[in-house]
Amino acid sequence: MRDRVTAHPQLFFNATLTYNAHREHIPLGILRTGIRKAGISSRLKTMDSNDQEHIRSLIPFAQMPDDIFKSTIPFITLKKYAPSKIVFKRGDTDILVYWLMEGSVDLLDKNFEARSRKSKDENAKYVLDSHEPHRITAITTSNCRLALIPRSTLGEFSENLDAGISLDRTLEDDDGVDWMSALLSSPLFEFIPPANIQTLFSKFEEVEYAAGEVVIRQGEPGDYFYVIQSGRTKVERQIAGKAQLLVELKAGDNFGQDALVSDEPRNANVTMLTDGTLKRLAEPDFEHLLMAPVIETVTLEEANEMIAAANPKTYILDVRNPKELETGKIENSLNVPLLLLRKNMPKLITDAIYITTCNDGKRSKLAAYQLNESGFTGYVLEQNKEI
């Protein structure tokens, strides 16, 4: 279970702050240090003379006149990160610029090839990534301390920002979002331990498909999770003998996870609309590397504590069909049938916690996965209670 569940319920508010919260230039007294899902452990520190001297050696501060440099000091934040934390992700739009003051980080390019940067390295005087959106992902590999300043503020003090904070060219790449970046941008990856990310992507295999070829057939068992590298597909469901178009998918989109999570047969057909290339992940690897970190359980006692604390608001979400509720349900639980969950997500409270339940745990696992995939916070209620 994630730490935010085992901790006192009052800590859940911090656990629901969004990953992007740490990038907003919020007054320091307002910004909470617990950041949702990404789990960044940060602490603001008053800048002493040694810190100022260190920052003075960084680019572009080293190029600034003394009076301009001193004017930047109130806008600089020093923040601590624990090991294996994502500082920023490739493809993210970010209002901050980062320098490594202490520790070490891995910088991952679009192929997930990592380059290590240590605070004692010569190139540590440069920003970790000057691009917006980010072209690399930065993951801490030790206890770290970083200096942060809003990009716009730095621009006001530096007349030659682009030349002053150039990044190693070996980490730069062409514009555009590839399939890895698209998948990495999913809220699911805020659950995945950074050390597992490279292993996860190494398990994908590439498969070519022709236009009109069926990738997934409704009713068949699930075997792979797919990400579209190139091309387009359509998703259709057979209802009363007729094909109902559900959605068309493009490069960067993914599909096939529902059957793997719920252990139920495929619930739709997926057919190629064009020639294309898909990346697929076998069920065992999907379950171990992607599903296991995302789906976690809470007991009914823990759920009741969270509901009573209401910080944030917590709901038990019964994903059975209405007729099944006739056999009984948990008091004050909400009911949204699993097949209607995605359609009803816009009606859910973004910063609430939802604890899903059903008869056998299969649908509730899929519901929690879908919630977390869409940026909500979802858990599964342990199946130790008759519903």
C-alpha positions as CSV (number, residue, x, y, z in Angstrom):
1,M,0.0,0.0,0.0
2,R,1.3,3.5,-0.8
3,D,2.5,5.5,2.2
4,R,-0.3,7.9,2.0
5,V,-2.7,5.1,3.0
6,T,-0.8,3.8,5.9
7,A,-0.2,7.3,7.3
8,H,-2.7,9.2,9.4
9,P,-5.7,10.2,7.3
10,Q,-5.0,13.9,7.8
11,L,-2.0,13.4,5.5
12,F,-4.2,12.5,2.6
13,F,-4.6,16.2,1.6
14,N,-0.9,16.4,0.8
15,A,-1.1,13.2,-1.1
16,T,-3.7,14.6,-3.5
17,L,-1.8,17.7,-4.6
18,T,-1.1,17.3,-8.4
19,Y,2.4,16.5,-9.7
20,N,2.4,19.9,-11.4
21,A,1.9,21.8,-8.2
22,H,5.6,22.0,-7.4
23,R,6.1,23.9,-10.7
24,E,3.7,26.7,-9.8
25,H,5.2,29.8,-8.4
26,I,3.1,29.7,-5.3
27,P,4.0,31.7,-2.1
28,L,6.2,29.5,0.0
29,G,3.9,29.5,3.0
30,I,1.1,28.1,0.8
31,L,2.9,25.4,-1.1
32,R,2.5,22.0,0.6
33,T,5.5,19.7,0.6
34,G,3.6,16.5,-0.1
35,I,3.0,16.2,-3.8
36,R,0.5,13.8,-5.2
37,K,1.7,10.4,-6.7
38,A,5.1,11.7,-7.8
39,G,6.1,11.5,-4.1
40,I,8.7,14.3,-4.3
41,S,10.1,14.9,-0.8
42,S,11.0,18.6,-0.8
43,R,12.1,21.1,1.8
44,L,12.6,24.8,1.3
45,K,15.7,26.2,2.8
46,T,16.9,29.7,3.6
47,M,19.8,30.6,1.3
48,D,23.1,31.1,3.1
49,S,26.4,32.6,1.8
50,N,27.7,29.2,0.6
51,D,24.6,28.6,-1.4
52,Q,24.8,32.0,-2.9
53,E,28.4,31.5,-3.8
54,H,27.5,28.1,-5.4
55,I,24.7,29.6,-7.4
56,R,26.9,32.5,-8.5
57,S,29.1,29.9,-10.3
58,L,26.2,28.5,-12.3
59,I,25.3,29.6,-15.9
60,P,23.9,32.3,-16.5
61,F,24.4,33.7,-13.0
62,A,28.2,33.7,-13.5
63,Q,27.8,36.0,-16.4
64,M,25.6,38.6,-14.6
65,P,26.8,41.8,-13.0
66,D,26.7,41.7,-9.2
67,D,23.7,43.9,-8.8
68,I,21.6,41.9,-11.2
69,F,22.7,38.6,-9.6
70,K,21.7,39.8,-6.1
71,S,18.3,40.8,-7.5
72,T,17.7,37.2,-8.6
73,I,18.3,35.7,-5.1
74,P,14.7,36.2,-3.7
75,F,13.3,34.3,-6.7
76,I,15.5,31.2,-6.3
77,T,14.2,28.2,-4.4
78,L,16.4,25.4,-3.0
79,K,14.6,22.1,-2.9
80,K,15.5,18.7,-1.7
81,Y,14.6,15.5,-3.5
82,A,14.8,11.9,-2.2
83,P,16.4,9.2,-4.5
84,S,14.4,7.8,-7.4
85,K,12.1,10.8,-7.8
86,I,11.0,12.3,-11.1
87,V,12.0,16.0,-11.2
88,F,10.4,16.6,-14.5
89,K,9.2,14.4,-17.4
90,R,9.9,14.6,-21.2
91,G,7.0,16.4,-22.9
92,D,6.0,18.4,-19.8
93,T,5.5,22.1,-20.0
94,D,7.3,23.6,-17.1
95,I,7.6,27.2,-15.8
96,L,10.7,26.4,-13.8
97,V,14.4,26.0,-14.7
98,Y,16.6,23.6,-12.7
99,W,20.2,23.3,-11.6
100,L,21.8,20.4,-9.7
101,M,23.4,21.7,-6.5
102,E,24.0,18.4,-4.7
103,G,23.7,14.7,-5.5
104,S,23.2,13.0,-8.9
105,V,20.5,12.5,-11.5
106,D,19.9,10.4,-14.6
107,L,18.8,12.3,-17.7
108,L,16.7,10.0,-20.0
109,D,16.3,10.8,-23.7
110,K,13.4,9.7,-26.0
111,N,15.0,6.2,-26.3
112,F,15.3,6.0,-22.5
113,E,19.1,6.0,-22.8
114,A,20.4,7.5,-19.5
115,R,23.2,10.0,-19.0
116,S,24.3,10.5,-15.4
117,R,25.0,14.0,-14.1
118,K,26.7,14.6,-10.7
119,S,26.8,17.9,-8.9
120,K,30.6,17.8,-9.0
121,D,30.7,17.4,-12.8
122,E,31.8,20.4,-14.9
123,N,28.5,20.4,-16.8
124,A,26.5,20.7,-13.5
125,K,26.8,24.5,-13.9
126,Y,24.3,24.3,-16.7
127,V,20.6,23.8,-16.3
128,L,19.3,20.2,-16.5
129,D,17.1,21.0,-19.5
130,S,16.5,24.4,-21.0
131,H,13.7,23.3,-23.3
132,E,10.0,23.9,-22.9
133,P,8.4,21.4,-23.1
134,H,11.1,19.2,-21.7
135,R,13.0,17.0,-24.1
136,I,14.4,14.7,-21.4
137,T,13.2,13.1,-18.1
138,A,15.2,13.9,-15.0
139,I,15.3,11.2,-12.2
140,T,17.2,11.5,-9.0
141,T,19.7,8.7,-8.3
142,S,20.7,9.9,-4.8
143,N,19.6,12.5,-2.2
144,C,19.6,15.7,-4.2
145,R,19.3,19.4,-3.8
146,L,18.3,21.5,-6.7
147,A,18.1,25.3,-7.4
148,L,14.9,26.4,-9.1
149,I,13.8,29.7,-10.6
150,P,10.8,30.6,-12.8
151,R,11.8,30.7,-16.4
152,S,10.1,34.0,-17.0
153,T,11.8,35.6,-14.0
154,L,15.2,34.4,-15.2
155,G,14.5,35.8,-18.6
156,E,13.9,39.2,-17.2
157,F,17.3,39.2,-15.6
158,S,19.2,37.6,-18.4
159,E,19.4,39.2,-21.8
160,N,21.0,36.2,-23.5
161,L,19.2,33.3,-21.8
162,D,19.3,30.8,-24.7
163,A,23.0,31.1,-25.2
164,G,23.7,31.1,-21.5
165,I,21.9,27.9,-20.5
166,S,22.7,25.6,-23.4
167,L,22.3,21.9,-22.8
168,D,24.5,19.0,-24.0
169,R,23.6,18.5,-27.6
170,T,23.7,14.7,-27.2
171,L,20.5,14.9,-25.2
172,E,18.7,17.1,-27.6
173,D,16.4,15.6,-30.3
174,D,13.9,16.5,-32.9
175,D,10.6,18.2,-32.0
176,G,7.4,16.1,-31.7
177,V,6.1,13.5,-29.3
178,D,7.0,9.9,-29.8
179,W,5.1,6.9,-28.5
180,M,7.3,6.7,-25.4
181,S,6.7,10.3,-24.5
182,A,3.0,9.9,-25.0
183,L,2.9,6.9,-22.7
184,L,5.2,8.5,-20.1
185,S,2.9,11.5,-19.9
186,S,0.1,9.3,-18.6
187,P,-0.7,9.9,-14.9
188,L,-0.1,6.2,-14.5
189,F,3.7,6.8,-14.7
190,E,3.6,8.8,-11.5
191,F,3.0,5.5,-9.8
192,I,5.8,3.6,-11.6
193,P,9.1,3.4,-9.7
194,P,11.6,5.3,-11.9
195,A,14.0,2.4,-11.7
196,N,11.4,0.2,-13.5
197,I,10.7,2.6,-16.4
198,Q,13.7,1.6,-18.5
199,T,13.0,-2.1,-17.9
200,L,9.3,-1.6,-18.8
201,F,10.1,0.0,-22.2
202,S,12.7,-2.7,-23.0
203,K,10.0,-5.3,-22.8
204,F,7.9,-3.8,-25.6
205,E,8.1,-5.5,-29.0
206,E,7.4,-3.9,-32.3
207,V,4.7,-5.4,-34.7
208,E,3.7,-4.2,-38.1
209,Y,0.0,-4.2,-39.2
210,A,-1.7,-3.5,-42.5
211,A,-4.8,-1.4,-43.0
212,G,-7.9,-3.5,-42.3
213,E,-6.1,-6.0,-40.1
214,V,-7.8,-6.9,-36.8
215,V,-5.5,-6.4,-33.8
216,I,-7.9,-7.4,-31.0
217,R,-11.1,-9.4,-31.3
218,Q,-14.0,-9.1,-29.0
219,G,-14.5,-12.1,-26.7
220,E,-10.9,-13.4,-27.0
221,P,-8.7,-13.5,-23.9
222,G,-6.3,-10.6,-23.3
223,D,-2.7,-11.2,-24.1
224,Y,-1.0,-7.9,-24.8
225,F,-1.2,-4.2,-24.0
226,Y,-0.6,-2.0,-27.1
227,V,0.7,1.5,-27.9
228,I,0.4,3.0,-31.3
229,Q,3.7,4.1,-32.7
230,S,2.4,5.0,-36.1
231,G,-1.0,4.7,-37.9
232,R,-4.6,4.8,-36.8
233,T,-7.1,2.3,-35.4
234,K,-10.8,2.1,-34.7
235,V,-12.4,0.5,-31.7
236,E,-15.8,-1.1,-32.2
237,R,-18.1,-3.1,-29.9
238,Q,-20.5,-5.7,-31.2
239,I,-24.0,-5.0,-29.8
240,A,-26.9,-7.2,-30.9
241,G,-25.0,-8.2,-34.0
242,K,-24.1,-4.7,-35.0
243,A,-20.7,-2.9,-34.8
244,Q,-20.8,0.3,-32.7
245,L,-17.9,2.6,-33.2
246,L,-16.5,3.7,-29.8
247,V,-13.5,5.7,-30.7
248,E,-10.6,6.1,-33.2
249,L,-7.1,6.1,-31.9
250,K,-3.9,7.7,-33.3
251,A,-0.2,7.5,-32.7
252,G,0.7,7.8,-29.0
253,D,-2.7,6.3,-27.9
254,N,-2.8,2.9,-26.1
255,F,-5.4,0.1,-25.8
256,G,-5.9,-3.5,-24.6
257,Q,-5.4,-2.9,-20.9
258,D,-9.0,-3.6,-19.8
259,A,-8.9,-7.3,-20.4
260,L,-5.5,-7.6,-18.7
261,V,-6.5,-5.8,-15.6
262,S,-9.9,-7.4,-15.2
263,D,-8.9,-10.9,-16.4
264,E,-12.1,-10.8,-18.6
265,P,-12.4,-11.4,-22.3
266,R,-11.7,-8.5,-24.8
267,N,-14.7,-6.2,-24.7
268,A,-14.2,-4.7,-28.2
269,N,-12.6,-5.2,-31.6
270,V,-9.6,-3.0,-32.6
271,T,-8.9,-2.8,-36.4
272,M,-6.2,-0.9,-38.3
273,L,-7.6,2.0,-40.3
274,T,-4.2,2.5,-41.9
275,D,-0.9,0.7,-42.2
276,G,0.9,1.1,-38.9
277,T,3.4,0.0,-36.3
278,L,2.3,-1.0,-32.8
279,K,4.4,-1.6,-29.7
280,R,3.0,-4.4,-27.5
281,L,3.7,-5.5,-23.9
282,A,3.0,-9.2,-22.9
283,E,0.5,-9.8,-20.1
284,P,3.1,-11.0,-17.5
285,D,5.2,-7.9,-18.0
286,F,2.2,-5.6,-18.0
287,E,1.0,-7.1,-14.8
288,H,4.4,-6.9,-13.0
289,L,5.8,-3.6,-14.3
290,L,2.7,-1.5,-15.0
291,M,-0.4,-2.8,-13.2
292,A,1.1,-3.9,-9.9
293,P,2.4,-0.4,-8.9
294,V,-0.9,1.2,-9.9
295,I,-3.5,-1.0,-8.2
296,E,-3.4,-1.0,-4.5
297,T,-5.9,-2.1,-1.8
298,V,-7.3,-0.6,1.4
299,T,-9.3,-2.4,4.1
300,L,-12.8,-1.4,5.0
301,E,-11.4,0.0,8.3
302,E,-8.9,2.1,6.5
303,A,-11.6,3.3,4.1
304,N,-13.9,4.3,6.9
305,E,-11.0,6.3,8.5
306,M,-10.4,8.1,5.3
307,I,-14.1,8.8,4.8
308,A,-14.4,10.2,8.4
309,A,-11.3,12.4,8.0
310,A,-12.7,13.8,4.7
311,N,-9.3,15.3,4.0
312,P,-9.6,15.0,1.1
313,K,-13.2,13.8,0.5
314,T,-13.3,10.0,0.1
315,Y,-16.0,7.9,-1.5
316,I,-16.6,4.2,-1.9
317,L,-17.5,3.6,-5.5
318,D,-19.5,0.4,-6.3
319,V,-19.0,-0.5,-9.9
320,R,-21.6,-3.3,-10.1
321,N,-24.7,-3.0,-12.2
322,P,-27.9,-1.6,-10.5
323,K,-29.6,-5.0,-10.4
324,E,-26.7,-6.5,-8.5
325,L,-27.2,-3.9,-5.8
326,E,-30.4,-5.5,-4.8
327,T,-28.3,-8.1,-2.9
328,G,-27.0,-5.2,-0.7
329,K,-24.3,-2.6,-0.8
330,I,-22.0,-0.7,1.6
331,E,-23.8,2.2,3.3
332,N,-23.4,5.6,1.6
333,S,-21.5,4.1,-1.3
334,L,-21.9,5.6,-4.8
335,N,-22.9,3.4,-7.8
336,V,-21.4,3.9,-11.2
337,P,-21.4,0.7,-13.3
338,L,-18.0,-0.1,-14.7
339,L,-19.1,0.2,-18.4
340,L,-20.3,3.8,-17.6
341,L,-17.3,4.8,-15.5
342,R,-15.2,6.5,-18.3
343,K,-18.3,8.3,-19.5
344,N,-19.1,9.7,-16.0
345,M,-15.5,10.7,-15.0
346,P,-16.1,14.4,-15.9
347,K,-18.7,14.4,-13.1
348,L,-16.3,13.1,-10.5
349,I,-14.5,15.3,-8.0
350,T,-10.9,15.7,-9.2
351,D,-9.2,15.9,-5.8
352,A,-11.3,13.2,-4.1
353,I,-10.2,9.7,-3.4
354,Y,-12.4,6.8,-4.8
355,I,-12.3,3.3,-3.3
356,T,-13.8,0.9,-5.8
357,T,-15.7,-2.3,-4.9
358,C,-17.7,-5.1,-6.6
359,N,-18.4,-8.8,-6.0
360,D,-15.2,-10.5,-7.0
361,G,-12.6,-7.7,-7.3
362,K,-12.1,-7.9,-11.0
363,R,-14.2,-5.0,-12.0
364,S,-13.1,-2.9,-9.1
365,K,-9.4,-3.4,-10.1
366,L,-10.2,-2.2,-13.6
367,A,-12.2,0.7,-12.2
368,A,-9.2,1.8,-10.0
369,Y,-6.9,1.4,-12.9
370,Q,-9.1,3.6,-15.1
371,L,-9.4,6.2,-12.4
372,N,-5.6,6.4,-11.9
373,E,-5.0,6.4,-15.6
374,S,-7.2,9.4,-15.9
375,G,-5.5,11.4,-13.2
376,F,-7.8,10.5,-10.3
377,T,-6.8,8.7,-7.1
378,G,-8.3,5.2,-7.0
379,Y,-7.9,2.2,-4.6
380,V,-9.5,-1.2,-4.5
381,L,-11.5,-2.3,-1.4
382,E,-10.2,-5.6,-0.1
383,Q,-12.7,-8.4,-0.7
384,N,-13.1,-9.4,2.9
385,K,-16.7,-8.2,3.2
386,E,-19.9,-9.6,1.7
387,I,-21.7,-7.0,-0.4
